[in-house]
Amino acid sequence: MSFASGLAIYFIIWWLVLFVTLPFGVRSQHEGEDMALGTDRGAPIKASIGKKAIATTLISLAVFGAFYYARVVVGFGLDDIPFLPTF
């Protein structure tokens, strides 16, 4: 695996993990009853994007590490996945 393809795979994993971690710990203005004028009731009170970016980076490193180990060290590829026969 080249550096560019590894970086591209890590980038994709990072964005997928980011979208998974975004909803955790978010409280809407409606739940907190602290409404700011001119905003939606479902807008978050405090999104904590910095913490989520750090958590996303750490989780992505673990997922990419597992992918790298399976792909490069063990040699697991798409040809190793058994497919069901078609009828």
C-alpha positions in Angstrom: 0.0 0.0 0.0 1.4 3.3 -1.0 1.5 6.4 1.3 -1.1 8.2 -0.8 -3.6 5.3 -0.8 -3.1 4.8 3.0 -3.8 8.5 3.5 -6.9 8.4 1.3 -8.2 5.3 3.2 -7.5 7.0 6.6 -9.3 10.2 5.4 -12.4 8.1 4.4 -12.3 6.3 7.8 -11.9 9.6 9.6 -15.0 11.1 8.0 -17.1 8.0 8.6 -16.1 7.9 12.2 -16.8 11.7 12.6 -20.4 11.2 11.4 -20.8 8.3 13.9 -19.5 10.4 16.8 -21.3 13.7 16.1 -24.6 12.8 17.8 -23.1 11.6 21.1 -23.5 13.9 24.0 -25.5 16.6 22.1 -28.4 18.3 23.9 -30.7 20.5 21.9 -31.9 23.9 23.1 -35.4 22.4 23.5 -34.0 19.8 26.0 -32.0 22.4 27.9 -34.8 25.0 27.8 -32.2 27.7 27.0 -33.5 29.1 23.7 -31.5 31.7 21.8 -33.7 34.0 19.7 -33.7 33.3 16.0 -32.4 29.8 16.3 -34.0 26.4 15.8 -35.3 24.5 18.8 -33.2 21.5 17.7 -29.9 23.4 17.5 -27.3 22.1 19.9 -26.4 24.0 23.1 -22.8 23.0 23.1 -21.5 20.8 20.2 -18.0 20.1 21.7 -16.5 19.8 18.2 -12.9 19.9 19.5 -13.4 16.9 21.8 -15.2 15.0 19.0 -12.4 15.7 16.6 -9.8 14.3 19.0 -12.0 11.2 19.7 -12.6 10.8 16.0 -8.8 10.9 15.3 -8.1 8.3 18.0 -10.9 5.9 16.9 -9.8 6.3 13.3 -6.2 5.5 14.1 -7.4 2.3 15.8 -9.7 1.3 12.9 -7.0 2.2 10.3 -4.4 0.2 12.3 -6.7 -2.9 12.2 -7.2 -2.4 8.5 -3.5 -2.0 7.9 -2.7 -5.1 9.9 -5.3 -7.2 8.1 -4.4 -5.9 4.6 -0.6 -5.5 4.7 0.6 -7.8 7.5 -1.8 -10.7 7.1 -2.5 -10.2 3.4 -6.3 -10.3 3.6 -7.9 -9.0 0.5 -11.2 -9.0 -1.4 -10.4 -12.3 -3.0 -10.3 -13.9 0.4 -14.0 -13.1 1.1 -16.2 -16.1 0.2 -19.2 -15.2 -1.9 -22.5 -17.1 -1.9 -23.2 -19.0 -5.1 -25.9 -17.5 -7.4 -28.8 -19.7 -8.2 
